[in-house]
Amino acid sequence: MSRKRGVKHAGAAWVAALAGAWVVVAACRTMQGGVASAPAGVAESAPAPLATVPEPSIRVGILPGVARASIGADSGVVVHGRAPSETAVRIRALPRATFLSSASGRLRLLETGDELELASVSPAVRAEILQADATPYRGLLEVRPAEAGTLTVVNVVSLEDYLRGVVPNELSPEAFPKIEALKAQAVAARTYALSHLGDYSSKGYDVCATPSCQVYRGQSSEHPLTDRAVEETKGIVATWRGRGRRPSRRRPR
């Protein structure tokens, strides 16, 4: 089933989409290890593991190759990061986390001065939503060094929550409020995502957030009608003659 920017024959697409179902479990990498002490004056969270994302999950490159990224939540954030040559994971509880690319090709956490090889950020209160440069995203955010002295922010999110931020951008529920067509688009978007896991593994994520993959705008673009379409097609993908295209590339590590 090839990807389309819209659905012209909603009924036919929906029938084809119902032909088969398969769900690929995508692993969400979390950092583990001990906890290094925080610098004086820096709040430190309890030494608990990083929050996880329900499976199946997907990694979306939401801010690739940027010079700076600011991540926050209403009650603050918790940053897990591994410093160079350390086996322990540093945990920092902060009102907000601002990341820059350091001269050594690593990350610098501006609020604390920590230099990190990789960082994962979760909201201090699990029920809250993270914001990356003022755009809200469900799940967790990972920050990693990128090429040419930049950094990339990756949204690690459950597959179904990812679709909630994709479907309204691929087929507008306001311009075309037809539930069966939106269900077909949800199936198409789910099929595309699962078939392209690992396409950007060299950059640390599965899919991009632009029209080169599927347009994804996080929680900011969610709509009740497309949420319903995603929920009512949960786990369903399109197949051809009993088969669906399954990802062949390894997930990013």
N, C-alpha and C positions, 0 to 999 in steps of 0.2 A: 504494500500500500504506500504510494508515494505521498509526500507531505504537500498539502495545498494551503494557500493563504485564505481560503474561504470555502464554504460548502454550497454548491449549487443545487445538488439533489439530496436534501437532508434525509428523506426516507430511505433511499437506496444506500446511502452511506451508513446509516444506522443499522440496517439489516446486515450489511457486510461486516460492520464492526462487531456484531454479536456472534460472528461465526466461530470465534474461539477465544480462549482466555489463558493467559499465563502471567505470572508475576515473578520478576527476578528480584531476589533479595540483594540489596546494595549495602555494602558495609560502610559504616561511618567510623573513621579513624579517630580515636581519642588519645590524648597524651597521658601517660602513666608515669609514676615515679614518686620520689620523695618530695619534700617541700623545702626550698631554700629560704633563709631568713630574709625579711624585707628590710630595706634601708630605713633609717630613723625617720619617724614622722609619716610613714606610709602605712595605711591600714592593710591588714592581711586577713584573708578569709580563713575559715576553718579548713584544715587539710583534707578536703573531700575530693573525690574524683570529679572530673568534668562531667557536666550533664550530658546525656545522650539523646539521640534523635530516634524516634520509632522507625523500625524497618518496614518496608524497604525505603532507603534514603537515597538522595542524589546530591551531588556537589555542583553548585552553579557558580561560575565566575562572574560575579556581579560588578566588581570594580577591578578590571585587569590593567596592570601597568600604570598605576597612578603614583603621584609623588607623596601623597599624604592621605590618611583616612582617619575619620573620627567616628567612634562607636559609643553609643550610649543607650540607656534605658531609664525609665522613670525613677527607679530606686537604685540606680547605679549598676555597675557591671563587675564581673569577676574575670580576670585574665589569667589563663594558664600558659606559661611559656617556658621553653627550655633555652638556657643560656649556652653560649659556646663552651665546649669542654666540660660541661656539667652533666651529670646523670640525673640530678634532681630536677623537679619541675617547680618553678616559682609560681606562687599564687598571689595575685594582687587584687584586692577589693578597692574599686575606685568609683568616683562619681561618673567619670567618663574616661575612655581610653583613646589616646591619640597616637597614631603610629606614623613614623617616618622611616625612610630607607637610610641606613647608616652608610658611612664611607666604605665600610668593610664588606658591603653586600649583604648585611643582615638587617634586622628590624631594630628600631629604637622606640621604646615606649616613653613618650615625652614626659608624662606625669611623674615618672620614677627614675628615668635615666637608664633603665634596664636595656641591655642589648640582647636580643633574642634571635634564635635561628628560625623559630616558628611560634605563633601564638594562636590560641583559641579563646574566644570570648563568649560568655553566656550572661544572661541577665541575673542580677543579684536575687531577684524574686522570679521563680520559675515561670509563673503565669504571665509575666510581662514580655513585651516584644522589643527586640533589639532594633536600633536605628543605625544605619551606616550612611554617613553624610546626609542625615535627615530623612532618609527613606526607610520605612519599617519593613523588617523581614522576620518571618517565623523561623524557628530552629536556632542554630548556632552560627557564629561567624568565625572564620579562620583567616588569619593574616599571614602571608608568606612573602619572602623576597621574590622579586621578578627581575627581568632583564633590564639592563641599562640603568641601574640605580633606582629602580621603582619597586613598588610592592603591589600585590594582588589580594583582594578580599574575596573569599569564597563563602557562599551561603550553604551550609550543610543542613538540609531540610528533608522532611519526609516527602515521599513521592506525591502523595495526595495533596499536601499543603503546597508543594511546588506547582501542581496543576491549577490550584486556585488562583495563583498569580500569573498563569499562562493563558488559560482559556479565554478570559475576557479581552486579552490583547490580540488573540488570533482570530476571534470572531466576536464582535462587540455585542453584548447582551442588550444594549440600548438601541443600536441600529437594527438589530435582527433578533428580537426577543422570542425566538421559537425554541422551546425546550428540547425537542427532538434533534434539531440541528446542533444545538449546543452540546447535547450528549454525544453526538457523532464527533464533534470537535474535541471533546474531552477524551474520547477513545483514541482519536488520531494523535493527540498530544501525548497521551500516556505511551502509546506505541512508539512514537518517535523517541521519547526520553529513554525508554528501556532499550531501544535498539542502538542508541548512541552513547551509552555509558562508556566513559574512558576516552572519548574522542580527543579530549584536551588533557590527557594524563601527563604529558610533558610539562604542562603549566600548573598541574595540581588540582584540576577539577574535571568534571564529566562533560558538561555542556556550557555554552555561553548564554548570556541573557539578552542577546540581540537578534535581529532577523536572520543572522547567519545560522542560528540554531532555532530557538523559539523565543519570542519576546516575553520576558519575565520581569515583572515590576514589583514582586513581593506582595506584601499585604495591601499596599496602597491602591492596587487596581482590583482587589477582590469585589465581587458583586453577588448578591443573594441568588440570582438566577443561575449564574455559572457555578457557584458553590453547590447548588442542587444538582446540576448536571454532573459534576465531578463525583458527588456522593452516590448518585443513582447508577453510576457506571463503575464503581470502585472495583479495581482488579481486572477490568475487561480491556483487552487489546485486540486489534485487528490481525487476522491471520490469512494465509493463502494456502488452500488445499491442506488444511490441518496443521500448517506450520507458520510460525512467526519468526521474524529475524531476531536472533538473540545476539547480545554483545559478545564480541570475540576478543576485545582488548582488555588488558588488565586494568583494574581500578588504580587511581593515583594513590601514592603512599606518602 
